[in-house]
Amino acid sequence: MGQVSLQVSGFTGAAGNVPVRVARAGEVLRLIRSGKATTTTQLAEVMSLARSTVSERIDLLVRNGLLVPDGEVTLGRGRPPVRYAFNAQAGYVLAVQLGMSGARIALTDLTARVLTSRTVDVDLSLGPQRVFDTVIEELDDDLRAVGSTREQLRGVGLGVPGRTELSSIRSRGEHQVRPWSDFDVAGHIKSALHVPVYVDQDVNLLALSEHRSSWPSTQVFVCVKVGTTIGCGIVLNDEVFRGGAGLSGEIAHTPVQGSTHQCDCGNIGCLNATASGAALVAQLRGQDGSSSLSTRDVAQRAAAGDVAAIHAIRQAGRHVGEVLAGVVNLLNPEVLAVWGYLDDAGEYLLTGVREAIYSGALPAASESLVITRATLGNDAGVQGAATAVIEQIMKPAAIDGWIHQAETLTQ
């Protein structure tokens, strides 16, 4: 499976393929969504078009449910102009964050606002087809909950674990299943739902959602996921940075000095094998013999004052911070946000991260660095998945294609 699979179905995606009467409707919508222009007169001035031309585009957008009147603007004498606003309920996005121990499934509107969300148990060892068939089945329940149907679905966004983690999954049962590394996730979902599908690493989508919601003016932003596994997402100049082969931010398999833990990737002492939630679960199980312990349980123990859990989480934070010190020296980020189930344990994890970064990174690179907890909680990943889809399907050329298709079908 490639690191990113972006496919567009049902939209032309190119202004050259739509008639003149539709062209630039997407640009009108973009300006209204941004707030730069919200009336016919303002749009005509900004776009250097005749008011009649802008009015035609607005009529198209209103007729297809993408715009709604939003009151009037009082300017003095004469008839006040109508203000228009984007209709976020013009469609819905299915957003999924697939983890090594479960899936977060949500339905959002076209601003990435979460309308329904829940965590579903999935067994990745059953193979990708079974997992995604389950996800698709869950979709209809979500649509019914908001009074809608599949006809209103506009796209699917999916965050998946890192490539190394997916390749480590072994099938269970009598029959071998198709491996994750050889499965066209986007193609499978697109063939079932017939909408654009966007697939990216989960931590990239976490970084995207945190950046867009909390740090939109930050030019160099790093988001670290410390959950069952560890990952790092990077946003540079408003864009997710993936590297040449889509492997940027793969800090999970960076060696930790002094660690002798065996990693699933085959190496010894990787950060993932030393400081991830799964590693801490194994460590605490070995100490107290508990057979049923999860990453969340470890965090809850620490929050309740369990000394062993507190020590383990803080030490894990130090190990993560030691690796991140190199990231800070390399990228000189303005903000570093930490997300994950272990973050539920108060400041213990973050304290360890800060200690190691401030002692290991260059003072000039770390003195103004903001190291903070992520703000979006459990829905950060699905909001990022929805945001990624929306940013694609709301591009002006895609909207022109959307309008052209809708108008053609109604003729």
C-alpha angles and dihedrals in degrees: 000000000000120000092247129021115182115176129172120205126181098012124091091218092201127087090213090068096057130076120261092251090063100038115112095017085116090055090053090052092047092054093047093048090051092049092234092121129007107165132063092249094049092048093049090052095047094044096038090232133132115267089238091057092050091047090055091053092047090051090053092050093046092047090053094047099249096112133039130187109259106191130282135293114234109219103155126264124024133030110328114240120246117250117218129208135192114261104227090188092063087106145337139248126216107220124189133183108195114201134181090255104033147336130261108212123190143167116216137182122240093279091057091252107155112239099172130008138166142157117250126195111240129174109218091193089071088070136253098280093057092044095051094042086058091050091051091050090054090054095073092055090053093048091050089051090061094039096252143113139220090272088074094051109112103178150339126237120193131186116197134184119267120288094252092053093049092049090054093061113109123201121244133208133039098313133052112241128212109280120247092237091060100046127102098220096177093046093050094051094041092053090053100042104023096220135110113286126201121192124185140148111287094237091054089056091046089054092047094052095045091048095048095045104037111012107029095148094050112111098194113035129168125192120191122199115207106181133109083328133016128242142158129219123196130202115193120184093343095310130100108247113219104167129228097304098024093260103112113132094028092142093144092089098045110121117252114217112251096007118133098180118132113237127211088240089066098253130109125243101011117165090243092056092046109039111015123111090256090053092051091047090055091046095051093042088057091052100049104018094239111161098191109055129135135188089258090052090055091052092047091050091053092047088053091053102261103164096208092051092046092051093046094049094046091049089048088053090053092052091049090047092051090059093042091054087072090049089052092051091048101043104021092215122198094214133025114189124191120211133177148088091284088060086071086076094083117243098331096100094040092049091057092047092051094047093054096042095049091048097041106036126074109271091230090057097044105035094086096029116124110218109189146150116267113257107213101068123197095350096054093100097048091045088053091049091051092045091053091053094044093051088057101043092043094057109122094245091050091050091050088054092046092052093045092052093047093048092048092052093052096050 
